[in-house]
Amino acid sequence: MNYTIRIVAIVFFISMLGISSTNAQGSLGKGNEQFNGGVGFSTWGVPIYLGMDFGVHQDVTIGPVVSYRNYSERFNSVKYSHSIFTLGFNGNYHFNTLIDLDPEWDLYAGLTLGYYIWSSPNDYGGAQASSLGLQGQIGGRYFFSDKFGVNIEFGGGLASGGRFGVTVKL
């Protein structure tokens, strides 16, 4: 848990470096792009993720996302190390216009379609296997400036439990 507190503090500090304006804008809007990166929380290790969002409508974004994590477990008294690399594509609806949010906030929900590439030792007797998955997510962002913000997301996505990090509008 102490590790998570450190990560949150680092993300907050990095985001604070981007404070340059009180005229922040939460909704990405059509034709704009943003980069997201951070860490997640899951029952299978601590994922690190990177992704892009492309505005295809004032209230809709789509984009690729990748995630990597590793973890260890005991199965039949033997310790096994695993890694999971995920390639995904998400789509989100942003509620800013619908519920008239303040411009520095961004609230969204959507779906992520991803392919999970599991890597386990050859002698592992468990049931992990590479597969395709569709999961839902709900999340939000707070922008400190026109370009920089922090994000948090819960639900499926590629981190199973959720994720948090920074957002940079390009």
C-alpha positions in Angstrom: 0.0 0.0 0.0 2.9 2.3 0.7 4.0 1.8 -2.9 0.6 3.1 -4.1 0.8 6.2 -2.0 4.2 7.0 -3.5 2.8 6.6 -7.0 -0.1 8.9 -6.3 2.2 11.5 -4.9 4.5 11.3 -8.0 1.5 11.6 -10.4 0.2 14.6 -8.4 3.6 16.3 -8.5 4.1 15.7 -12.2 0.6 17.1 -12.9 1.3 20.1 -10.7 4.2 21.0 -13.0 1.8 21.6 -15.8 -0.3 24.2 -14.0 -0.1 27.3 -16.2 -3.7 28.4 -16.7 -7.0 28.4 -14.9 -8.8 28.1 -18.2 -8.6 24.3 -18.4 -10.8 22.3 -20.7 -12.0 18.8 -19.8 -13.7 17.7 -23.0 -11.3 16.6 -25.8 -13.5 17.6 -28.7 -13.5 16.5 -32.3 -10.2 16.4 -34.0 -8.0 16.7 -30.9 -5.7 14.1 -29.3 -4.4 13.3 -25.8 -1.9 10.9 -24.3 -2.6 8.9 -21.1 -0.1 7.0 -19.0 0.2 5.6 -15.5 -0.2 2.5 -13.3 -3.1 0.3 -12.5 -4.4 -1.9 -9.7 -5.5 -5.5 -10.3 -5.4 -9.0 -8.9 -2.7 -9.9 -11.3 0.2 -7.5 -10.6 0.5 -3.8 -11.0 -0.1 -2.8 -14.7 1.7 0.0 -16.4 -0.3 1.5 -19.2 0.0 4.0 -22.1 -2.8 5.1 -24.5 -4.0 7.7 -26.9 -7.5 9.3 -27.2 -8.7 10.8 -30.5 -11.7 13.0 -30.5 -14.2 11.8 -33.2 -17.1 13.8 -31.9 -17.4 16.5 -29.2 -18.5 13.8 -26.7 -16.8 10.6 -28.1 -13.2 9.4 -28.1 -11.5 6.3 -29.5 -8.0 5.1 -29.2 -5.4 2.4 -28.7 -4.1 1.4 -25.2 -1.3 -1.0 -24.2 -0.6 -2.4 -20.8 2.1 -4.6 -19.2 2.3 -6.3 -15.8 4.0 -9.3 -14.2 3.1 -11.2 -11.0 3.9 -14.4 -9.2 1.7 -17.1 -7.7 1.9 -20.5 -6.0 0.3 -23.4 -7.7 0.7 -26.9 -6.3 3.4 -25.6 -3.9 5.5 -24.2 -6.7 6.0 -20.5 -7.3 5.4 -19.4 -10.9 6.1 -16.0 -12.5 3.8 -14.6 -15.2 3.6 -11.6 -17.4 0.6 -10.1 -19.3 1.0 -7.8 -22.3 -2.3 -6.3 -23.5 -3.1 -4.6 -26.8 -6.5 -2.8 -26.8 -8.7 -0.3 -28.4 -11.3 1.7 -26.4 -14.2 4.0 -27.1 -15.6 6.4 -24.5 -18.6 8.7 -24.2 -17.8 11.9 -22.3 -20.7 13.3 -20.2 -19.4 16.9 -20.1 -22.0 18.4 -22.4 -24.9 16.2 -21.2 -24.5 17.1 -17.5 -22.9 20.5 -18.0 -19.7 19.8 -16.1 -17.2 22.5 -15.2 -14.6 22.7 -18.0 -11.7 21.4 -15.9 -13.5 18.0 -15.3 -14.1 15.1 -17.7 -16.4 12.2 -16.8 -16.6 9.3 -19.2 -17.7 5.7 -19.7 -17.0 3.2 -22.4 -15.8 -0.2 -23.6 -12.3 -1.6 -24.3 -11.7 -4.5 -26.6 -8.3 -6.1 -25.9 -6.1 -9.1 -26.6 -4.3 -10.4 -23.5 -1.0 -12.1 -24.2 -0.2 -14.3 -21.1 3.4 -15.6 -20.6 3.8 -18.4 -18.1 6.5 -21.1 -17.6 6.1 -24.2 -19.7 5.5 -26.4 -16.6 2.7 -24.2 -15.3 -0.4 -26.3 -14.6 -2.9 -23.4 -14.2 -5.5 -22.1 -16.6 -4.0 -18.8 -17.9 -4.1 -18.4 -21.7 -3.9 -15.6 -24.2 -7.4 -14.4 -25.1 -9.6 -11.7 -26.5 -11.7 -9.7 -24.0 -14.3 -6.9 -23.9 -14.7 -4.9 -20.7 -16.4 -1.7 -19.6 -14.9 1.2 -17.7 -15.9 4.5 -16.1 -13.5 7.2 -15.3 -12.7 10.8 -14.8 -10.1 13.5 -15.3 -9.2 16.7 -13.7 -7.2 19.2 -15.7 -5.0 21.7 -13.9 -4.3 23.6 -17.2 -5.3 23.4 -20.9 -2.7 20.6 -21.4 -2.2 18.7 -18.2 -4.4 16.6 -15.9 -4.8 13.5 -13.7 -7.0 10.6 -14.5 -8.6 7.7 -12.7 -10.6 4.8 -14.2 -12.5 1.9 -12.6 -13.8 -1.3 -14.2 -12.5 -3.6 -16.8 -10.3 -1.9 -19.3 -6.8 -3.4 -19.5 -6.0 -3.1 -15.8 -8.9 -5.3 -14.5 -9.4 -3.3 -11.3 -8.6 0.2 -12.6 -5.9 2.6 -13.2 -4.7 6.2 -12.5 -2.1 8.5 -14.1 -1.6 11.6 -16.1 -3.2 13.0 -19.2 -1.5 15.4 -21.6 -3.4 17.1 -24.4 -1.4 17.3 -27.6 
